[in-house]
Amino acid sequence: MSDFRYPLVSIDDAGLEIVAKIPVSVLHPEVAIRPPMREALLDGRLDKVNGDVFFRGRISGTYVRPCDRCLTETCQRLDIQVTWIFSNTRPEQDNGEEPDDRLYPIEVDDSVDLVQPIWDEIALGEPRRMLCNPDCRGLCPRCGENLNHSACGCKKKPDADDGDLETGLKRLAALYPELKNRIKPEE
């Protein structure tokens, strides 16, 4: 049983206030990749309305992972307002509309389990791209120097007669020498 499962009988007319620090590891489904967040904070309230249960509140936390350009550890904050509906009934979708992604089932033991909606928000809120700053210059593709800290000594562009610096395409051509004879020079 989940630590974030609340029996309906525990939700009175005044609602049920919930403030909890949640280790992401307890939310993590076995088949999913864990987001780069260690802990989330859930702050909100459960209310019963006409047989359904509503959760309104906030989820906050910090994603920590390497910058996509320079690999420096980077943090990005998650702070979102959420509303979830828990119901025993699923609305009919005959009209071609998308189902409400905020709707979750009330469990068979007459409780609401917040694990899945919390996980959904954390997983969907993860930024696809994280940069240490918008002007991150990244790493030098030749020597690996972090260009945010200092310039490297590498040449910007290789000279045409510089035999030591080959482009990636020249290296690719070396892997397939039999193709060299099949390529016709441009006229």
ChimeraX commands (.cxc) that place a marker at each C-alpha (Angstrom):
marker #1 position 0.00,0.00,0.00 radius 0.5
marker #1 position 1.23,3.46,-0.92 radius 0.5
marker #1 position 2.08,6.10,1.67 radius 0.5
marker #1 position 0.18,8.50,-0.59 radius 0.5
marker #1 position -3.11,6.59,-0.55 radius 0.5
marker #1 position -5.88,8.32,1.36 radius 0.5
marker #1 position -9.14,6.56,2.37 radius 0.5
marker #1 position -12.27,8.50,1.43 radius 0.5
marker #1 position -13.43,8.33,5.07 radius 0.5
marker #1 position -10.38,10.44,6.06 radius 0.5
marker #1 position -11.62,13.31,3.86 radius 0.5
marker #1 position -14.24,15.20,5.87 radius 0.5
marker #1 position -16.40,18.19,4.87 radius 0.5
marker #1 position -13.49,20.56,5.50 radius 0.5
marker #1 position -11.27,18.52,3.18 radius 0.5
marker #1 position -7.88,17.01,3.91 radius 0.5
marker #1 position -4.74,19.15,3.83 radius 0.5
marker #1 position -1.66,17.38,2.48 radius 0.5
marker #1 position 1.91,18.63,2.77 radius 0.5
marker #1 position 4.51,15.98,2.03 radius 0.5
marker #1 position 8.09,15.60,0.89 radius 0.5
marker #1 position 8.14,12.74,-1.57 radius 0.5
marker #1 position 11.26,10.81,-2.57 radius 0.5
marker #1 position 10.91,10.30,-6.33 radius 0.5
marker #1 position 12.20,6.75,-5.86 radius 0.5
marker #1 position 8.89,5.72,-4.22 radius 0.5
marker #1 position 6.93,7.03,-7.21 radius 0.5
marker #1 position 9.12,5.52,-9.89 radius 0.5
marker #1 position 7.42,2.76,-11.95 radius 0.5
marker #1 position 9.72,-0.17,-12.73 radius 0.5
marker #1 position 9.45,0.30,-16.50 radius 0.5
marker #1 position 10.16,4.04,-16.58 radius 0.5
marker #1 position 13.37,6.01,-16.61 radius 0.5
marker #1 position 13.73,7.95,-13.39 radius 0.5
marker #1 position 13.66,11.74,-13.85 radius 0.5
marker #1 position 16.69,13.57,-12.47 radius 0.5
marker #1 position 14.85,14.72,-9.33 radius 0.5
marker #1 position 15.47,13.29,-5.89 radius 0.5
marker #1 position 12.57,14.74,-3.96 radius 0.5
marker #1 position 9.34,16.62,-4.67 radius 0.5
marker #1 position 7.13,18.66,-2.38 radius 0.5
marker #1 position 3.37,18.19,-2.58 radius 0.5
marker #1 position 1.19,20.86,-0.98 radius 0.5
marker #1 position -2.57,20.89,-1.44 radius 0.5
marker #1 position -5.92,19.59,-0.34 radius 0.5
marker #1 position -8.34,16.80,-1.13 radius 0.5
marker #1 position -12.06,17.67,-1.23 radius 0.5
marker #1 position -15.10,15.46,-1.81 radius 0.5
marker #1 position -17.62,16.85,-4.30 radius 0.5
marker #1 position -20.68,14.85,-5.42 radius 0.5
marker #1 position -18.99,11.47,-5.00 radius 0.5
marker #1 position -15.78,12.56,-6.72 radius 0.5
marker #1 position -12.57,13.70,-5.03 radius 0.5
marker #1 position -10.64,16.77,-6.16 radius 0.5
marker #1 position -7.02,17.52,-5.37 radius 0.5
marker #1 position -5.88,21.10,-5.82 radius 0.5
marker #1 position -2.37,22.13,-4.95 radius 0.5
marker #1 position 1.25,22.49,-6.04 radius 0.5
marker #1 position 4.13,20.21,-6.85 radius 0.5
marker #1 position 7.63,21.59,-6.61 radius 0.5
marker #1 position 11.10,20.15,-6.87 radius 0.5
marker #1 position 14.41,20.57,-8.65 radius 0.5
marker #1 position 15.68,18.63,-11.64 radius 0.5
marker #1 position 19.46,18.13,-11.48 radius 0.5
marker #1 position 21.39,16.84,-14.48 radius 0.5
marker #1 position 24.34,17.78,-16.71 radius 0.5
marker #1 position 24.00,20.76,-19.05 radius 0.5
marker #1 position 23.25,19.52,-22.56 radius 0.5
marker #1 position 26.13,21.57,-23.99 radius 0.5
marker #1 position 28.96,21.68,-21.42 radius 0.5
marker #1 position 28.08,18.82,-19.02 radius 0.5
marker #1 position 28.23,21.08,-15.94 radius 0.5
marker #1 position 25.69,20.01,-13.28 radius 0.5
marker #1 position 22.60,22.13,-13.83 radius 0.5
marker #1 position 19.43,22.70,-11.82 radius 0.5
marker #1 position 15.99,23.62,-13.09 radius 0.5
marker #1 position 13.03,24.21,-10.83 radius 0.5
marker #1 position 9.61,22.56,-11.17 radius 0.5
marker #1 position 6.81,24.53,-9.53 radius 0.5
marker #1 position 3.38,23.86,-10.96 radius 0.5
marker #1 position -0.19,24.18,-9.84 radius 0.5
marker #1 position -2.19,20.97,-10.30 radius 0.5
marker #1 position -5.81,19.84,-10.21 radius 0.5
marker #1 position -6.68,16.15,-10.27 radius 0.5
marker #1 position -10.10,14.53,-10.25 radius 0.5
marker #1 position -10.65,11.07,-8.77 radius 0.5
marker #1 position -13.88,9.40,-9.82 radius 0.5
marker #1 position -15.58,6.00,-10.06 radius 0.5
marker #1 position -17.13,6.96,-13.39 radius 0.5
marker #1 position -15.34,7.51,-16.67 radius 0.5
marker #1 position -17.03,9.98,-19.01 radius 0.5
marker #1 position -18.14,8.68,-22.40 radius 0.5
marker #1 position -15.92,9.89,-25.23 radius 0.5
marker #1 position -18.42,9.55,-28.09 radius 0.5
marker #1 position -17.92,13.11,-29.27 radius 0.5
marker #1 position -14.32,12.57,-30.46 radius 0.5
marker #1 position -12.82,14.70,-27.68 radius 0.5
marker #1 position -9.67,13.68,-25.87 radius 0.5
marker #1 position -10.23,12.21,-22.39 radius 0.5
marker #1 position -9.38,14.46,-19.45 radius 0.5
marker #1 position -5.80,13.61,-18.45 radius 0.5
marker #1 position -6.47,14.94,-14.94 radius 0.5
marker #1 position -9.01,12.16,-14.24 radius 0.5
marker #1 position -7.87,9.22,-12.10 radius 0.5
marker #1 position -9.86,6.29,-10.65 radius 0.5
marker #1 position -10.96,5.92,-7.06 radius 0.5
marker #1 position -9.36,2.67,-5.89 radius 0.5
marker #1 position -11.44,-0.45,-5.14 radius 0.5
marker #1 position -10.78,-0.01,-1.42 radius 0.5
marker #1 position -12.45,3.46,-1.55 radius 0.5
marker #1 position -9.25,5.45,-1.43 radius 0.5
marker #1 position -7.39,7.84,-3.70 radius 0.5
marker #1 position -3.77,7.11,-4.55 radius 0.5
marker #1 position -1.72,10.19,-5.42 radius 0.5
marker #1 position 1.35,8.27,-6.65 radius 0.5
marker #1 position 0.35,8.09,-10.34 radius 0.5
marker #1 position -0.70,11.74,-10.73 radius 0.5
marker #1 position 2.41,12.96,-8.89 radius 0.5
marker #1 position 4.61,10.78,-11.11 radius 0.5
marker #1 position 2.81,12.01,-14.25 radius 0.5
marker #1 position 3.45,15.65,-13.36 radius 0.5
marker #1 position 7.12,15.09,-12.51 radius 0.5
marker #1 position 7.81,12.98,-15.61 radius 0.5
marker #1 position 5.92,15.29,-17.98 radius 0.5
marker #1 position 7.39,18.41,-16.38 radius 0.5
marker #1 position 10.98,17.33,-16.98 radius 0.5
marker #1 position 12.63,19.73,-19.41 radius 0.5
marker #1 position 13.68,18.14,-22.67 radius 0.5
marker #1 position 16.74,20.35,-22.74 radius 0.5
marker #1 position 18.67,21.77,-19.82 radius 0.5
marker #1 position 21.33,24.44,-20.17 radius 0.5
marker #1 position 23.48,25.92,-17.41 radius 0.5
marker #1 position 22.64,29.32,-18.94 radius 0.5
marker #1 position 21.03,30.36,-22.24 radius 0.5
marker #1 position 24.39,31.53,-23.63 radius 0.5
marker #1 position 26.28,28.32,-22.79 radius 0.5
marker #1 position 29.13,27.90,-25.28 radius 0.5
marker #1 position 29.52,24.17,-24.64 radius 0.5
marker #1 position 32.64,22.06,-25.07 radius 0.5
marker #1 position 35.25,22.33,-27.80 radius 0.5
marker #1 position 34.53,19.43,-30.17 radius 0.5
marker #1 position 38.27,18.84,-30.63 radius 0.5
marker #1 position 39.88,19.10,-27.22 radius 0.5
marker #1 position 36.88,19.02,-24.86 radius 0.5
marker #1 position 37.69,22.33,-23.13 radius 0.5
marker #1 position 34.68,23.98,-21.47 radius 0.5
marker #1 position 34.37,27.14,-23.56 radius 0.5
marker #1 position 32.41,28.91,-20.80 radius 0.5
marker #1 position 35.55,28.94,-18.61 radius 0.5
marker #1 position 38.26,29.66,-21.16 radius 0.5
marker #1 position 39.04,29.61,-24.85 radius 0.5
marker #1 position 40.97,26.63,-26.10 radius 0.5
marker #1 position 43.99,26.68,-28.38 radius 0.5
marker #1 position 42.31,24.80,-31.21 radius 0.5
marker #1 position 42.05,26.37,-34.64 radius 0.5
marker #1 position 38.58,27.57,-35.53 radius 0.5
marker #1 position 38.68,26.05,-39.02 radius 0.5
marker #1 position 41.21,23.60,-40.41 radius 0.5
marker #1 position 43.45,24.81,-43.23 radius 0.5
marker #1 position 42.95,23.04,-46.55 radius 0.5
marker #1 position 46.58,21.82,-46.58 radius 0.5
marker #1 position 46.67,20.88,-42.90 radius 0.5
marker #1 position 47.04,17.10,-43.05 radius 0.5
marker #1 position 46.58,16.60,-39.29 radius 0.5
marker #1 position 43.07,18.02,-39.12 radius 0.5
marker #1 position 40.59,15.91,-41.01 radius 0.5
marker #1 position 36.92,16.61,-41.24 radius 0.5
marker #1 position 34.43,13.96,-40.23 radius 0.5
marker #1 position 33.55,13.32,-43.87 radius 0.5
marker #1 position 37.17,12.59,-44.76 radius 0.5
marker #1 position 37.25,10.05,-41.95 radius 0.5
marker #1 position 34.02,8.53,-43.23 radius 0.5
marker #1 position 35.47,8.29,-46.75 radius 0.5
marker #1 position 38.47,6.44,-45.33 radius 0.5
marker #1 position 36.11,3.81,-43.93 radius 0.5
marker #1 position 34.60,3.19,-47.37 radius 0.5
marker #1 position 37.43,3.55,-49.94 radius 0.5
marker #1 position 35.46,1.57,-52.54 radius 0.5
marker #1 position 32.98,4.45,-52.77 radius 0.5
marker #1 position 35.66,6.92,-53.85 radius 0.5
marker #1 position 35.67,5.60,-57.39 radius 0.5
marker #1 position 31.87,5.73,-57.63 radius 0.5
marker #1 position 31.59,9.44,-56.81 radius 0.5
marker #1 position 31.68,11.63,-59.89 radius 0.5
marker #1 position 33.37,15.00,-59.58 radius 0.5
marker #1 position 31.11,18.01,-60.00 radius 0.5
marker #1 position 31.34,19.76,-63.34 radius 0.5
marker link #1:1,2 radius 0.2
marker link #1:2,3 radius 0.2
marker link #1:3,4 radius 0.2
marker link #1:4,5 radius 0.2
marker link #1:5,6 radius 0.2
marker link #1:6,7 radius 0.2
marker link #1:7,8 radius 0.2
marker link #1:8,9 radius 0.2
marker link #1:9,10 radius 0.2
marker link #1:10,11 radius 0.2
marker link #1:11,12 radius 0.2
marker link #1:12,13 radius 0.2
marker link #1:13,14 radius 0.2
marker link #1:14,15 radius 0.2
marker link #1:15,16 radius 0.2
marker link #1:16,17 radius 0.2
marker link #1:17,18 radius 0.2
marker link #1:18,19 radius 0.2
marker link #1:19,20 radius 0.2
marker link #1:20,21 radius 0.2
marker link #1:21,22 radius 0.2
marker link #1:22,23 radius 0.2
marker link #1:23,24 radius 0.2
marker link #1:24,25 radius 0.2
marker link #1:25,26 radius 0.2
marker link #1:26,27 radius 0.2
marker link #1:27,28 radius 0.2
marker link #1:28,29 radius 0.2
marker link #1:29,30 radius 0.2
marker link #1:30,31 radius 0.2
marker link #1:31,32 radius 0.2
marker link #1:32,33 radius 0.2
marker link #1:33,34 radius 0.2
marker link #1:34,35 radius 0.2
marker link #1:35,36 radius 0.2
marker link #1:36,37 radius 0.2
marker link #1:37,38 radius 0.2
marker link #1:38,39 radius 0.2
marker link #1:39,40 radius 0.2
marker link #1:40,41 radius 0.2
marker link #1:41,42 radius 0.2
marker link #1:42,43 radius 0.2
marker link #1:43,44 radius 0.2
marker link #1:44,45 radius 0.2
marker link #1:45,46 radius 0.2
marker link #1:46,47 radius 0.2
marker link #1:47,48 radius 0.2
marker link #1:48,49 radius 0.2
marker link #1:49,50 radius 0.2
marker link #1:50,51 radius 0.2
marker link #1:51,52 radius 0.2
marker link #1:52,53 radius 0.2
marker link #1:53,54 radius 0.2
marker link #1:54,55 radius 0.2
marker link #1:55,56 radius 0.2
marker link #1:56,57 radius 0.2
marker link #1:57,58 radius 0.2
marker link #1:58,59 radius 0.2
marker link #1:59,60 radius 0.2
marker link #1:60,61 radius 0.2
marker link #1:61,62 radius 0.2
marker link #1:62,63 radius 0.2
marker link #1:63,64 radius 0.2
marker link #1:64,65 radius 0.2
marker link #1:65,66 radius 0.2
marker link #1:66,67 radius 0.2
marker link #1:67,68 radius 0.2
marker link #1:68,69 radius 0.2
marker link #1:69,70 radius 0.2
marker link #1:70,71 radius 0.2
marker link #1:71,72 radius 0.2
marker link #1:72,73 radius 0.2
marker link #1:73,74 radius 0.2
marker link #1:74,75 radius 0.2
marker link #1:75,76 radius 0.2
marker link #1:76,77 radius 0.2
marker link #1:77,78 radius 0.2
marker link #1:78,79 radius 0.2
marker link #1:79,80 radius 0.2
marker link #1:80,81 radius 0.2
marker link #1:81,82 radius 0.2
marker link #1:82,83 radius 0.2
marker link #1:83,84 radius 0.2
marker link #1:84,85 radius 0.2
marker link #1:85,86 radius 0.2
marker link #1:86,87 radius 0.2
marker link #1:87,88 radius 0.2
marker link #1:88,89 radius 0.2
marker link #1:89,90 radius 0.2
marker link #1:90,91 radius 0.2
marker link #1:91,92 radius 0.2
marker link #1:92,93 radius 0.2
marker link #1:93,94 radius 0.2
marker link #1:94,95 radius 0.2
marker link #1:95,96 radius 0.2
marker link #1:96,97 radius 0.2
marker link #1:97,98 radius 0.2
marker link #1:98,99 radius 0.2
marker link #1:99,100 radius 0.2
marker link #1:100,101 radius 0.2
marker link #1:101,102 radius 0.2
marker link #1:102,103 radius 0.2
marker link #1:103,104 radius 0.2
marker link #1:104,105 radius 0.2
marker link #1:105,106 radius 0.2
marker link #1:106,107 radius 0.2
marker link #1:107,108 radius 0.2
marker link #1:108,109 radius 0.2
marker link #1:109,110 radius 0.2
marker link #1:110,111 radius 0.2
marker link #1:111,112 radius 0.2
marker link #1:112,113 radius 0.2
marker link #1:113,114 radius 0.2
marker link #1:114,115 radius 0.2
marker link #1:115,116 radius 0.2
marker link #1:116,117 radius 0.2
marker link #1:117,118 radius 0.2
marker link #1:118,119 radius 0.2
marker link #1:119,120 radius 0.2
marker link #1:120,121 radius 0.2
marker link #1:121,122 radius 0.2
marker link #1:122,123 radius 0.2
marker link #1:123,124 radius 0.2
marker link #1:124,125 radius 0.2
marker link #1:125,126 radius 0.2
marker link #1:126,127 radius 0.2
marker link #1:127,128 radius 0.2
marker link #1:128,129 radius 0.2
marker link #1:129,130 radius 0.2
marker link #1:130,131 radius 0.2
marker link #1:131,132 radius 0.2
marker link #1:132,133 radius 0.2
marker link #1:133,134 radius 0.2
marker link #1:134,135 radius 0.2
marker link #1:135,136 radius 0.2
marker link #1:136,137 radius 0.2
marker link #1:137,138 radius 0.2
marker link #1:138,139 radius 0.2
marker link #1:139,140 radius 0.2
marker link #1:140,141 radius 0.2
marker link #1:141,142 radius 0.2
marker link #1:142,143 radius 0.2
marker link #1:143,144 radius 0.2
marker link #1:144,145 radius 0.2
marker link #1:145,146 radius 0.2
marker link #1:146,147 radius 0.2
marker link #1:147,148 radius 0.2
marker link #1:148,149 radius 0.2
marker link #1:149,150 radius 0.2
marker link #1:150,151 radius 0.2
marker link #1:151,152 radius 0.2
marker link #1:152,153 radius 0.2
marker link #1:153,154 radius 0.2
marker link #1:154,155 radius 0.2
marker link #1:155,156 radius 0.2
marker link #1:156,157 radius 0.2
marker link #1:157,158 radius 0.2
marker link #1:158,159 radius 0.2
marker link #1:159,160 radius 0.2
marker link #1:160,161 radius 0.2
marker link #1:161,162 radius 0.2
marker link #1:162,163 radius 0.2
marker link #1:163,164 radius 0.2
marker link #1:164,165 radius 0.2
marker link #1:165,166 radius 0.2
marker link #1:166,167 radius 0.2
marker link #1:167,168 radius 0.2
marker link #1:168,169 radius 0.2
marker link #1:169,170 radius 0.2
marker link #1:170,171 radius 0.2
marker link #1:171,172 radius 0.2
marker link #1:172,173 radius 0.2
marker link #1:173,174 radius 0.2
marker link #1:174,175 radius 0.2
marker link #1:175,176 radius 0.2
marker link #1:176,177 radius 0.2
marker link #1:177,178 radius 0.2
marker link #1:178,179 radius 0.2
marker link #1:179,180 radius 0.2
marker link #1:180,181 radius 0.2
marker link #1:181,182 radius 0.2
marker link #1:182,183 radius 0.2
marker link #1:183,184 radius 0.2
marker link #1:184,185 radius 0.2
marker link #1:185,186 radius 0.2
marker link #1:186,187 radius 0.2
view
